[in-house]
Amino acid sequence: MQNAQTRDRLNRLFLVIWVIVGLGWATTGRAQLPPDASIGGQVAFAQAFGDNGGSWCYVRQGSSQFQRNATNSIAVISFPEAIYFDRATYYPLDGQARLTFSSATSGTIKFKFWGTANSITNPDFTGYSETFNGTLYIVSFSIIFPNNCTLPIFASFETP
């Protein structure tokens, strides 16, 4: 019961955050990020639960770096702590991850620490968005881990 209440509270909090962020994005333009420039910022806390009732995924709030290449087909982002749990094994996915775009808003994300490509270490991402509010470069997308554990990522970075 407590787990369901916690999940409901987290879902309501995420909804409020996304509405506030969405209202801010309505008046922003696309950032003019210099190609191949690494910029520092923070990623926000997020947690999600999978369909099977036991898997979960999360990212801790903290320091992050972001870089997008000149052709815009690849980006790199770092996570202070990211974990996927499949009811049996914890997968620590901290550090750098490479986003490879198959369209403007989706593709796959490769957690660099892990050598083999599978649905945990090389999952899909969707809903990619990047905006600029005059001082911050804002990036958001969702990582889709197994068992439909869809982790929303929201990060902001100061432009050089």
Secondary structure, DSSP 8 states (H G I E B T S, - for coil): -HHHHHHHHHHHHHHHHHHHHHHHHTT-B-----TT-EEEEEE--EEEE-TTSS-EEEE--EEEEEEE-TTSSEEEEEES-EEEE-SS-EEE--EEEEEEESSSS-EEEEETT--S--TTTS-EEEEEEEEE-SSEEEEEEEEEEGGGEEEEEEEEEE--
